[in-house]
Amino acid sequence: MLKNSQKLKINKEHINQIKQSWSSQYGDSYQEGLHFLIEHLPAISKSVEEIVDEIIANKPVQQIIGEWPFYDGTYVINEDVLIPRPETEVMIDHIVNNIKSCKNVLDLGTGSGCIAIELSKIYPSACVHAVDRSVQALEVAKKNNHQTPNKVKLYQSDWFSNIEQKFDLIVSNPPYVAHEIATDKSLTHEPNIALYAKNKGMSDIEHIIGKAKFFLEQAGYLYIEHGQDQKNKVQKLMRKNGFREIETHKDFSGKERFSFAML
Ligand SMILES: C[S@@+](CC[C@H](N)C(=O)[O-])C[C@H]1O[C@@H](n2cnc3c(N)ncnc32)[C@H](O)[C@@H]1O
């Protein structure tokens, strides 16, 4: 939060300017985003001109504000990390209800740190590790790693390359969008490394499921978020790699969006 002296002084004219540029860019849609933006204006350390330029450049409202709520926290975000999504909150809810306690947790591809940091709150005595290949993303995660005394151990790793121990819970929301269908304009402000994977979006998921068994304790759980049309492939990979009790669950809009299994 900014000091009072740094706060942007917003008057009615500024709000009208912002509203006008918003509606010329987005029409009637994204009303919720406009509402959120205006609510946050006094805390944003940018000039009205900068904000208007960002709206015109179609920057997501979450990046204009610079932080976004996720589960039980608020996360600093920028163009180096994925904007935390509500479907990932559904996966966290399921973990909370399914796993009553755990000692060691690993979050693969942590981005803003949102999954790992929320799990460190839920399991205050667990040792939570979180890795990312992107140094820039890890810088953002470090900024968010103050929300609980049970700090997450953040370090760089190409998936499991720098992991040296076993865990009883491994969680990942990896990139799973196929390059071939990367036409969604709304994704252009988020980093490619967070979104796209080869082999129709399956290459990172395949790598993680293939290696997870070497880094999980017996009866440990693997949770993985995936695209709505990837359930069959994910379940097949889990079976092939010796996982049992495989299940897939839906997000709020009824799409099958994450699978989990026990080793
Ligand atoms: C879909 S984002 C998820 C971010 C965050 N966990 C969330 O749910 O909001 C995927 C993350 O995986 C990271 N990533 C991509 N390839 C990786 C790799 N080879 N090793 C480790 N992390 C990787 C990206 O940098 C990105 O932060």
The ligand as an SDF file (V2000), in Angstrom:
LIG
                    3D

 27 29  0  0  0  0  0  0  0  0999 V2000
    0.2760  -21.7260  -15.5090 C   0  0  0  0  0  0  0  0  0  0  0  0
    1.5950  -20.8820  -14.6660 S   0  0  0  0  0  0  0  0  0  0  0  0
    1.1180  -21.1830  -12.9760 C   0  0  0  0  0  0  0  0  0  0  0  0
    1.5630  -20.1220  -12.0100 C   0  0  0  0  0  0  0  0  0  0  0  0
    0.9500  -20.2780  -10.5980 C   0  0  0  0  0  0  0  0  0  0  0  0
    1.3100  -21.5450  -10.0130 N   0  0  0  0  0  0  0  0  0  0  0  0
   -0.5550  -20.1230  -10.6230 C   0  0  0  0  0  0  0  0  0  0  0  0
   -1.2730  -21.1370  -10.4950 O   0  0  0  0  0  0  0  0  0  0  0  0
   -1.0350  -18.9830  -10.7850 O   0  0  0  0  0  0  0  0  0  0  0  0
    2.9250  -22.0130  -14.9580 C   0  0  0  0  0  0  0  0  0  0  0  0
    4.2490  -21.6630  -14.3000 C   0  0  0  0  0  0  0  0  0  0  0  0
    5.2010  -22.6840  -14.6590 O   0  0  0  0  0  0  0  0  0  0  0  0
    6.4650  -22.0810  -14.8780 C   0  0  0  0  0  0  0  0  0  0  0  0
    7.2660  -22.9690  -15.7290 N   0  0  0  0  0  0  0  0  0  0  0  0
    7.1920  -23.1460  -17.0740 C   0  0  0  0  0  0  0  0  0  0  0  0
    8.0990  -24.0490  -17.4870 N   0  0  0  0  0  0  0  0  0  0  0  0
    8.7670  -24.4600  -16.3760 C   0  0  0  0  0  0  0  0  0  0  0  0
    9.8260  -25.3970  -16.1400 C   0  0  0  0  0  0  0  0  0  0  0  0
   10.3850  -26.0670  -17.1440 N   0  0  0  0  0  0  0  0  0  0  0  0
   10.2340  -25.5890  -14.8650 N   0  0  0  0  0  0  0  0  0  0  0  0
    9.6770  -24.8850  -13.8370 C   0  0  0  0  0  0  0  0  0  0  0  0
    8.6870  -23.9900  -13.9930 N   0  0  0  0  0  0  0  0  0  0  0  0
    8.2260  -23.7800  -15.2500 C   0  0  0  0  0  0  0  0  0  0  0  0
    6.1240  -20.7420  -15.5210 C   0  0  0  0  0  0  0  0  0  0  0  0
    7.1880  -19.8220  -15.4020 O   0  0  0  0  0  0  0  0  0  0  0  0
    4.8690  -20.3450  -14.7410 C   0  0  0  0  0  0  0  0  0  0  0  0
    5.1880  -19.5710  -13.6220 O   0  0  0  0  0  0  0  0  0  0  0  0
  1  2  1  0
  2  3  1  0
  2 10  1  0
  3  4  1  0
  4  5  1  0
  5  6  1  0
  5  7  1  0
  7  8  2  0
  7  9  1  0
 10 11  1  0
 11 12  1  0
 11 26  1  0
 12 13  1  0
 13 14  1  0
 13 24  1  0
 14 15  1  0
 14 23  1  0
 15 16  2  0
 16 17  1  0
 17 18  1  0
 17 23  2  0
 18 19  1  0
 18 20  2  0
 20 21  1  0
 21 22  2  0
 22 23  1  0
 24 25  1  0
 24 26  1  0
 26 27  1  0
M  CHG  2   2   1   9  -1
M  END
$$$$
